[in-house]
Amino acid sequence: MFFSRSLEIRRFRTNLRRLYLASMVLFASPEPVLFSIGAGLVAAGVLVHFWSAGYLTRGKSLVVSGPYSAVRNPFYSAAIIIDLGFGLASRNWIALGVFLPLISAVYLRRILGEERALEASFGDEYRAYKAFCRTRLLPWFPNLFRTAPGVPVPFSFSMVIKNREIARAASHVAVAAVVGIPMIYADPWEWVSLPVRGIVLGALAIVLAAMSVRQRTPEGSGGGEAGLTDSGKR
């Protein structure tokens, strides 16, 4: 039941981010200072995502090493940093103000569900980890220099590849590059009026909604993300 709902939440979050990134591209008006700050945040988020993926073994043990010793959900922390960076880089304040709170709320709902599942699965082991690492999204850096309870797991570049992190990082770099084009060349969307861009974004929203309905896992079918969560059975 949890993993079926988790999968639906993940799809909803993914589609929200697709709309958000599309709005960044369609309505970007970057300027050098904010673009540099935003691009720096995107790069930092990508690195944290990359670092976290190297520890995400997707097995049956609780991962407490690397970034997981400083924050319980480093993937989500990195994603928020990346999304904030895109908003600053593009100077699309409306999309930033609308989408980022929605995406963050979806992350929080997913995190709370995962925590309940983890506590049910790992019991005292997870409660000891929560007592050690108290933050869900804001890292407590001193923990990086302490030994977390549980079995340590070394960083593995093969896990980075297995978790498809290179492709994900490349997609973020590509979006940042497209957002920055108007600073170097003419706005590639200059010939498209703002209402037409809005219609394109609305059409994309309809397509993504239709895809979500078609892909929805029937309740009780057993489809889900066991072992695929940020802070799940890792």
SULRA-V842268 format. One record per run of one state. SS is the DSSP state (h for helix, s for strand, l for the rest). FROM is the first residue (numbers start at 1). TO is the last residue. If there is no record, write none. Layout:
((SS,FROM,TO) (SS,FROM,TO))
This chain:
((l,1,1) (h,2,26) (l,27,31) (h,32,53) (l,54,65) (h,66,69) (l,70,73) (h,74,90) (l,91,92) (h,93,122) (l,123,123) (h,124,132) (l,133,140) (h,141,145) (l,146,156) (h,157,162) (l,163,164) (h,165,184) (l,185,193) (h,194,215) (l,216,234))
